[in-house]
Amino acid sequence: MNKIPNKNNRNISVTQQKTEINITNNNLPDPRIIQEFRHEIIKQESNRENYKYCIALIVFLVLIGLIVFSIIYDALTVASILAGTTILGVISLFLNREKPNQR
């Protein structure tokens, strides 16, 4: 038979349970997984862009060094060609810069 709780007994046990059900249609992954993947792709693109700019800076500094070296050794024709191509390269870099997508 059922026991009726005694009024003097004050111990109460409470259990809470959370159940999460993910229902996906057409075998699509969970949106959280898609967001994490998107953030990872954006991070990789950012790292790739930083790498490109580091390489461009190194090439630019080497060209400036070659220009100074050419001027010191009186090879003004070589210095002017290098300076002209360096200036054109830097200008084209800034003019052809891709604009980031607005999302």
C-alpha positions in Angstrom: 0.0 0.0 0.0 1.0 3.6 -0.5 2.5 5.3 2.5 1.3 8.7 3.3 4.3 11.0 4.0 4.7 12.0 7.5 4.4 15.7 8.2 7.6 15.7 10.2 9.7 14.3 7.3 11.0 17.4 5.4 13.4 15.7 2.9 12.2 16.3 -0.6 14.1 15.0 -3.6 13.7 17.0 -6.9 15.1 15.7 -10.2 15.2 17.8 -13.3 15.9 16.4 -16.7 16.6 18.2 -20.0 16.1 16.5 -23.3 17.3 18.1 -26.5 16.0 16.8 -29.8 17.5 17.9 -33.1 15.4 17.3 -36.1 17.0 18.0 -39.4 15.5 17.8 -42.9 17.2 16.5 -46.0 20.3 15.4 -44.1 21.5 18.9 -43.3 24.0 19.3 -40.5 23.2 21.2 -37.3 23.4 25.0 -37.8 26.0 25.2 -35.0 28.3 23.0 -37.1 27.8 25.1 -40.1 28.6 28.3 -38.2 31.8 26.7 -36.8 32.9 25.7 -40.3 32.2 29.1 -41.6 34.3 30.8 -38.9 37.1 28.3 -39.7 37.0 29.2 -43.4 37.0 32.9 -42.6 40.0 32.4 -40.3 41.9 30.5 -43.1 41.2 33.2 -45.6 42.4 35.9 -43.2 45.6 33.9 -42.6 46.1 33.6 -46.4 45.7 37.3 -46.9 48.2 38.1 -44.2 50.7 35.7 -45.8 50.2 37.4 -49.2 50.9 40.8 -47.6 54.0 39.6 -45.9 55.4 38.2 -49.1 54.6 41.5 -50.9 56.4 43.5 -48.2 59.5 41.3 -48.5 59.6 41.7 -52.3 59.1 45.5 -51.9 61.9 45.8 -49.4 64.2 43.7 -51.6 63.4 46.0 -54.6 64.1 49.1 -52.6 67.4 47.6 -51.6 68.3 46.9 -55.2 67.3 50.4 -56.2 69.6 51.9 -53.5 72.4 49.5 -54.5 72.0 50.5 -58.2 72.2 54.2 -57.3 75.3 53.7 -55.2 77.1 51.9 -58.1 76.0 54.5 -60.6 73.6 52.2 -62.5 70.9 54.8 -62.9 69.2 53.1 -65.8 68.7 49.9 -63.7 67.6 52.0 -60.7 65.0 53.9 -62.7 63.6 50.7 -64.2 63.4 49.1 -60.8 61.9 52.2 -59.2 59.3 52.5 -62.0 58.2 48.9 -61.8 58.1 49.1 -58.0 55.9 52.2 -58.0 53.6 50.7 -60.6 53.3 47.5 -58.6 52.4 49.3 -55.4 49.9 51.5 -57.2 48.3 48.5 -58.9 48.2 46.7 -55.6 46.1 49.5 -54.0 43.9 50.0 -57.1 43.0 46.3 -57.6 42.4 45.6 -53.9 39.3 43.4 -53.5 36.6 44.9 -51.3 35.4 42.5 -48.6 31.9 41.0 -48.9 29.3 42.8 -46.9 27.4 40.0 -45.0 
